[in-house]
């Protein structure tokens, strides 16, 4: 999730803003340990981050953005750089 947000905050790929998802595997767990998706969104990575923050799952770890309440992780946009949300 941190990598998706970092890419999005840096400008990301404009074609990839409609849907986002993560899949996490864990040794000893059949299939995916965690799957989380957002489809048909105007800002899919941020919407995914919101769902991730509200989710209770041990895969999340101690990352501050992963805890509610959701706080937008990208710095404010400056002229010609970053994202505005």
GULO-471078 format. One record per residue: residue in three letters; y, x, z of N, C-alpha, C in turn; chain; residue number from 0. Coordinates in nm, 3 decimals. Example, Ala and Ser with C-alpha at 12.3 -4.5 7.8 and 13.67 -1.06 7.14 Angstrom:
<recs>
REC  ALA  -0.569  1.319  0.780  -0.450  1.230  0.780  -0.330  1.320  0.780  A  0;
REC  SER  -0.225  1.285  0.708  -0.106  1.367  0.714  0.003  1.290  0.787  A  1;
</recs>
This chain:
<recs>
REC  UNK  -0.118  0.083  0.000  0.000  0.000  0.000  0.125  0.087  0.000  A  0;
REC  UNK  0.122  0.194  0.075  0.238  0.284  0.080  0.269  0.343  -0.057  A  1;
REC  UNK  0.165  0.377  -0.132  0.186  0.435  -0.265  0.245  0.332  -0.361  A  2;
REC  UNK  0.199  0.208  -0.354  0.256  0.103  -0.439  0.404  0.082  -0.408  A  3;
REC  UNK  0.437  0.077  -0.280  0.576  0.057  -0.241  0.663  0.176  -0.283  A  4;
REC  UNK  0.613  0.298  -0.263  0.690  0.416  -0.302  0.721  0.414  -0.451  A  5;
REC  UNK  0.621  0.380  -0.532  0.642  0.370  -0.677  0.740  0.261  -0.712  A  6;
REC  UNK  0.730  0.147  -0.645  0.820  0.035  -0.671  0.963  0.071  -0.632  A  7;
REC  UNK  0.980  0.133  -0.517  1.114  0.171  -0.471  1.178  0.275  -0.563  A  8;
REC  UNK  1.094  0.358  -0.624  1.144  0.461  -0.715  1.177  0.406  -0.854  A  9;
REC  UNK  1.144  0.282  -0.878  1.175  0.221  -1.008  1.052  0.165  -1.076  A  10;
REC  UNK  0.935  0.218  -1.044  0.809  0.165  -1.093  0.803  0.144  -1.243  A  11;
REC  UNK  0.707  0.069  -1.285  0.688  0.034  -1.425  0.732  -0.110  -1.442  A  12;
REC  UNK  0.837  -0.132  -1.518  0.892  -0.267  -1.533  0.790  -0.367  -1.585  A  13;
REC  UNK  0.686  -0.321  -1.655  0.583  -0.413  -1.705  0.490  -0.459  -1.594  A  14;
REC  UNK  0.487  -0.389  -1.482  0.392  -0.419  -1.377  0.446  -0.499  -1.262  A  15;
REC  UNK  0.551  -0.573  -1.283  0.615  -0.644  -1.173  0.560  -0.785  -1.151  A  16;
REC  UNK  0.474  -0.835  -1.239  0.427  -0.973  -1.230  0.310  -0.993  -1.135  A  17;
REC  UNK  0.228  -0.891  -1.116  0.110  -0.902  -1.030  0.084  -0.767  -0.965  A  18;
REC  UNK  0.024  -0.770  -0.847  -0.009  -0.647  -0.776  -0.130  -0.674  -0.687  A  19;
REC  UNK  -0.202  -0.570  -0.655  -0.317  -0.586  -0.567  -0.367  -0.454  -0.515  A  20;
REC  UNK  -0.443  -0.462  -0.408  -0.509  -0.344  -0.352  -0.653  -0.380  -0.319  A  21;
REC  UNK  -0.738  -0.282  -0.332  -0.878  -0.293  -0.291  -0.909  -0.169  -0.209  A  22;
REC  UNK  -0.969  -0.189  -0.095  -1.003  -0.078  -0.007  -1.153  -0.080  0.018  A  23;
REC  UNK  -1.217  0.034  -0.003  -1.360  0.048  0.022  -1.379  0.125  0.153  A  24;
REC  UNK  -1.492  0.101  0.218  -1.525  0.173  0.340  -1.673  0.205  0.337  A  25;
REC  UNK  -1.703  0.328  0.368  -1.842  0.371  0.373  -1.919  0.280  0.470  A  26;
REC  UNK  -2.034  0.235  0.423  -2.117  0.148  0.505  -2.087  0.001  0.490  A  27;
REC  UNK  -1.982  -0.033  0.416  -1.945  -0.173  0.394  -1.975  -0.207  0.248  A  28;
REC  UNK  -2.057  -0.307  0.227  -2.090  -0.353  0.092  -1.967  -0.419  0.030  A  29;
REC  UNK  -1.942  -0.390  -0.096  -1.827  -0.449  -0.164  -1.697  -0.387  -0.116  A  30;
REC  UNK  -1.591  -0.464  -0.120  -1.460  -0.416  -0.077  -1.435  -0.455  0.068  A  31;
REC  UNK  -1.387  -0.361  0.144  -1.355  -0.384  0.285  -1.232  -0.473  0.297  A  32;
REC  UNK  -1.138  -0.453  0.205  -1.016  -0.535  0.202  -0.975  -0.553  0.057  A  33;
REC  UNK  -0.944  -0.676  0.019  -0.888  -0.708  -0.113  -0.769  -0.800  -0.089  A  34;
REC  UNK  -0.658  -0.766  -0.152  -0.537  -0.846  -0.137  -0.464  -0.845  -0.270  A  35;
REC  UNK  -0.425  -0.963  -0.319  -0.362  -0.975  -0.450  -0.243  -1.068  -0.446  A  36;
REC  UNK  -0.151  -1.046  -0.539  -0.040  -1.138  -0.567  -0.035  -1.152  -0.719  A  37;
REC  UNK  -0.036  -1.274  -0.767  -0.027  -1.301  -0.910  0.096  -1.387  -0.937  A  38;
REC  UNK  0.148  -1.374  -1.058  0.260  -1.457  -1.104  0.377  -1.454  -1.008  A  39;
REC  UNK  0.430  -1.337  -0.989  0.542  -1.317  -0.898  0.655  -1.248  -0.973  A  40;
REC  UNK  0.777  -1.273  -0.931  0.892  -1.202  -0.987  0.906  -1.063  -0.928  A  41;
REC  UNK  0.843  -1.039  -0.814  0.849  -0.909  -0.745  0.718  -0.886  -0.672  A  42;
REC  UNK  0.612  -0.863  -0.747  0.476  -0.864  -0.695  0.450  -0.760  -0.587  A  43;
REC  UNK  0.501  -0.639  -0.602  0.472  -0.536  -0.501  0.534  -0.574  -0.367  A  44;
REC  UNK  0.656  -0.623  -0.368  0.720  -0.664  -0.242  0.651  -0.788  -0.185  A  45;
REC  UNK  0.612  -0.882  -0.270  0.538  -0.999  -0.221  0.403  -0.957  -0.163  A  46;
REC  UNK  0.339  -0.859  -0.225  0.213  -0.807  -0.172  0.237  -0.740  -0.036  A  47;
REC  UNK  0.344  -0.665  -0.025  0.378  -0.600  0.102  0.402  -0.703  0.213  A  48;
REC  UNK  0.464  -0.815  0.179  0.485  -0.923  0.276  0.351  -0.979  0.325  A  49;
REC  UNK  0.259  -1.005  0.230  0.126  -1.055  0.268  0.053  -0.953  0.354  A  50;
REC  UNK  0.065  -0.827  0.316  0.000  -0.717  0.388  0.052  -0.708  0.532  A  51;
REC  UNK  0.184  -0.724  0.549  0.243  -0.718  0.682  0.191  -0.829  0.772  A  52;
REC  UNK  0.167  -0.947  0.716  0.120  -1.061  0.794  -0.031  -1.058  0.819  A  53;
REC  UNK  -0.103  -0.980  0.740  -0.248  -0.973  0.748  -0.293  -0.899  0.874  A  54;
REC  UNK  -0.396  -0.950  0.937  -0.459  -0.879  1.049  -0.589  -0.820  0.998  A  55;
REC  UNK  -0.592  -0.687  0.986  -0.710  -0.617  0.936  -0.703  -0.473  0.984  A  56;
REC  UNK  -0.816  -0.420  1.028  -0.817  -0.284  1.082  -0.789  -0.177  0.976  A  57;
REC  UNK  -0.796  -0.211  0.849  -0.768  -0.113  0.742  -0.620  -0.076  0.738  A  58;
REC  UNK  -0.534  -0.156  0.798  -0.390  -0.134  0.788  -0.341  -0.010  0.860  A  59;
REC  UNK  -0.405  0.031  0.965  -0.359  0.149  1.037  -0.228  0.126  1.110  A  60;
REC  UNK  -0.150  0.234  1.127  -0.031  0.232  1.212  0.100  0.235  1.135  A  61;
REC  UNK  0.098  0.215  1.006  0.217  0.224  0.922  0.318  0.116  0.963  A  62;
REC  UNK  0.443  0.152  0.996  0.540  0.053  1.046  0.567  -0.063  0.951  A  63;
REC  UNK  0.568  -0.040  0.820  0.595  -0.148  0.724  0.482  -0.250  0.725  A  64;
REC  UNK  0.365  -0.211  0.774  0.250  -0.300  0.775  0.252  -0.399  0.891  A  65;
REC  UNK  0.355  -0.395  0.971  0.361  -0.483  1.088  0.474  -0.585  1.073  A  66;
REC  UNK  0.447  -0.709  1.112  0.554  -0.809  1.108  0.659  -0.779  1.214  A  67;
REC  UNK  0.781  -0.822  1.198  0.828  -0.898  1.082  0.849  -0.806  0.963  A  68;
REC  UNK  0.834  -0.863  0.843  0.851  -0.784  0.722  0.995  -0.738  0.708  A  69;
REC  UNK  1.010  -0.610  0.680  1.140  -0.550  0.650  1.128  -0.486  0.512  A  70;
REC  UNK  1.223  -0.512  0.427  1.217  -0.457  0.291  1.212  -0.305  0.300  A  71;
REC  UNK  1.111  -0.243  0.238  1.091  -0.099  0.253  1.177  -0.011  0.164  A  72;
REC  UNK  1.238  -0.066  0.060  1.316  0.016  -0.033  1.459  0.034  0.019  A  73;
REC  UNK  1.515  0.154  -0.001  1.655  0.173  0.035  1.744  0.088  -0.056  A  74;
REC  UNK  1.863  0.056  -0.010  1.954  -0.023  -0.095  1.980  0.048  -0.227  A  75;
REC  UNK  1.995  -0.031  -0.330  2.017  0.023  -0.465  2.156  0.084  -0.472  A  76;
REC  UNK  2.164  0.202  -0.532  2.292  0.262  -0.566  2.306  0.254  -0.717  A  77;
REC  UNK  2.425  0.269  -0.766  2.450  0.255  -0.909  2.352  0.337  -0.992  A  78;
REC  UNK  2.265  0.265  -1.068  2.174  0.332  -1.160  2.046  0.385  -1.097  A  79;
REC  UNK  2.024  0.367  -0.966  1.903  0.421  -0.900  1.841  0.316  -0.809  A  80;
REC  UNK  1.710  0.325  -0.792  1.638  0.242  -0.694  1.628  0.096  -0.735  A  81;
REC  UNK  1.591  0.015  -0.638  1.569  -0.126  -0.660  1.667  -0.207  -0.579  A  82;
REC  UNK  1.705  -0.321  -0.629  1.779  -0.416  -0.547  1.689  -0.536  -0.525  A  83;
REC  UNK  1.678  -0.577  -0.405  1.590  -0.690  -0.373  1.662  -0.781  -0.277  A  84;
</recs>
